[in-house]
Amino acid sequence: MTSRDAVGAPLELVDLDRELSWAEHELPQRERTRHVHSLHPYLGKFVPQLVEVCLHRHFAPGQRILDPFAGSGTTLVECSTFGARSAGVDVSAFNVLLARVKSARPDPAVPAALAEAITRIDDVAPAPTTSTYLKEWLHPDALADLLRYRALIDPSSVAADVMRVVLSRSARSARRAPHHNLESPRRPETGPYWCHKHRRECRPTSDARQFLRRYTTDTVARLTEYAGLRHDVDAVVHHADSRTVDLGTTFDGVITSPPYPGRIDYHDQHRYAFDLLGLHGWQDREIGAPSRGLSRRAIESYCDDVASVFANARRFLRPGAPVIIVIDDVRDLYDRILELSGLTIVDERRRHVDRRTGRRDAGYYEAVIHAVA
Ligand SMILES: C[S@@+](CC[C@H](N)C(=O)[O-])C[C@H]1O[C@@H](n2cnc3c(N)ncnc32)[C@H](O)[C@@H]1O
């Protein structure tokens, strides 16, 4: 996308959207991970404050907002605290589970059900698993406790999905992954290793129960805080392909961050959850999946796929509805994507992303595109 020009000034300063560019000290991690936003780790998440600012800029409470790439549900959660109705779509069954748990109307019976479950862990036998991934990535004692907890999940209970999220988060923490690379560990650590995060020798854990207990308490606290902030509005999450989904209603706009080619595998990052929870994967429908590579053909089909998502979303948007797209468009693909999808660009600004996650040490710029249907 062509940025506006200016005499001698660096483009990123000309186009910089200062309201959306926070330095680490202005927006510390505890703010970015407020209430349900850190119910479970998810690589590739929006900063909630970004959605909050966009809602105030472009929308009003009572309107209905769509996120066709809902991921972990950041847009939906922020819509609910803003007072807007929302719907999200995601192709990954785990992301849908997580987004539903985070954005659902609070059920007052959940905290007691969660607290009770953890006290009954020794009452049940671990249900067996055939997953070689789980056997390789978890110490047998840790896996046994996770399988006990899984056996406690009653599918008809109001707390079933929240328990699934607690189970998945505990499995992620108990994995034989080095502490400095929980996002994309390459191989299981089976003995002591040098930990770049803690700057000392660390060991993989055999104790998943500590995480089940800790995340039970943390989840109850986060859900309770969110319950006090949330308006009584609908937040619907569809498990579907956004290129073809029938949303069945009209929306006042979109706030979204699409996947980018070859960058993040949105299924594989939660492999432990798919295996533990018996979820079905739709990898073949995941747009931009790294397994497709970065050939010219792969990039072309990425453009066609994202354009199909926006063209499909446009069928459900009122004319003139704002479409806000946040993307690190290093290949300048979005001019073409917007043209293909029939959206009209109004404005494009950049936001500076300060050092955020993992060991990435330099900031970078993301485009914030404002288009209309
Ligand atoms: C950048 S992430 C969105 C993150 C989200 N903004 C958040 O804060 O959690 C992109 C999402 O698009 C989803 N996705 C990829 N292909 C899709 C498709 N065909 N239909 C719907 N969702 C898709 C991925 O599973 C991933 O969760």
The ligand as an SDF file (V2000), in Angstrom:
LIG
                    3D

 27 29  0  0  0  0  0  0  0  0999 V2000
   -4.0850  -12.8820   13.3620 C   0  0  0  0  0  0  0  0  0  0  0  0
   -5.1710  -14.1320   13.9430 S   0  0  0  0  0  0  0  0  0  0  0  0
   -6.4530  -13.1820   14.7040 C   0  0  0  0  0  0  0  0  0  0  0  0
   -6.1360  -12.8530   16.1380 C   0  0  0  0  0  0  0  0  0  0  0  0
   -7.2040  -12.0620   16.8380 C   0  0  0  0  0  0  0  0  0  0  0  0
   -7.2520  -10.6950   16.3550 N   0  0  0  0  0  0  0  0  0  0  0  0
   -6.9720  -12.0720   18.3500 C   0  0  0  0  0  0  0  0  0  0  0  0
   -6.8010  -11.0090   18.9510 O   0  0  0  0  0  0  0  0  0  0  0  0
   -6.9150  -13.1490   18.9290 O   0  0  0  0  0  0  0  0  0  0  0  0
   -5.9110  -14.7510   12.4830 C   0  0  0  0  0  0  0  0  0  0  0  0
   -6.9540  -15.8470   12.7100 C   0  0  0  0  0  0  0  0  0  0  0  0
   -7.5330  -16.1620   11.4310 O   0  0  0  0  0  0  0  0  0  0  0  0
   -7.9620  -17.5260   11.4900 C   0  0  0  0  0  0  0  0  0  0  0  0
   -8.2350  -18.0080   10.1310 N   0  0  0  0  0  0  0  0  0  0  0  0
   -7.3660  -18.4300    9.1810 C   0  0  0  0  0  0  0  0  0  0  0  0
   -8.0220  -18.8230    8.0720 N   0  0  0  0  0  0  0  0  0  0  0  0
   -9.3500  -18.6430    8.3260 C   0  0  0  0  0  0  0  0  0  0  0  0
  -10.5430  -18.8690    7.5700 C   0  0  0  0  0  0  0  0  0  0  0  0
  -10.5040  -19.3810    6.3280 N   0  0  0  0  0  0  0  0  0  0  0  0
  -11.7460  -18.5650    8.1420 N   0  0  0  0  0  0  0  0  0  0  0  0
  -11.7990  -18.0660    9.3990 C   0  0  0  0  0  0  0  0  0  0  0  0
  -10.6930  -17.8460   10.1680 N   0  0  0  0  0  0  0  0  0  0  0  0
   -9.4900  -18.1250    9.6320 C   0  0  0  0  0  0  0  0  0  0  0  0
   -6.8090  -18.2200   12.2090 C   0  0  0  0  0  0  0  0  0  0  0  0
   -7.2260  -19.4580   12.7620 O   0  0  0  0  0  0  0  0  0  0  0  0
   -6.4200  -17.1630   13.2660 C   0  0  0  0  0  0  0  0  0  0  0  0
   -7.0450  -17.4590   14.4920 O   0  0  0  0  0  0  0  0  0  0  0  0
  1  2  1  0
  2  3  1  0
  2 10  1  0
  3  4  1  0
  4  5  1  0
  5  6  1  0
  5  7  1  0
  7  8  2  0
  7  9  1  0
 10 11  1  0
 11 12  1  0
 11 26  1  0
 12 13  1  0
 13 14  1  0
 13 24  1  0
 14 15  1  0
 14 23  1  0
 15 16  2  0
 16 17  1  0
 17 18  1  0
 17 23  2  0
 18 19  1  0
 18 20  2  0
 20 21  1  0
 21 22  2  0
 22 23  1  0
 24 25  1  0
 24 26  1  0
 26 27  1  0
M  CHG  2   2   1   9  -1
M  END
$$$$
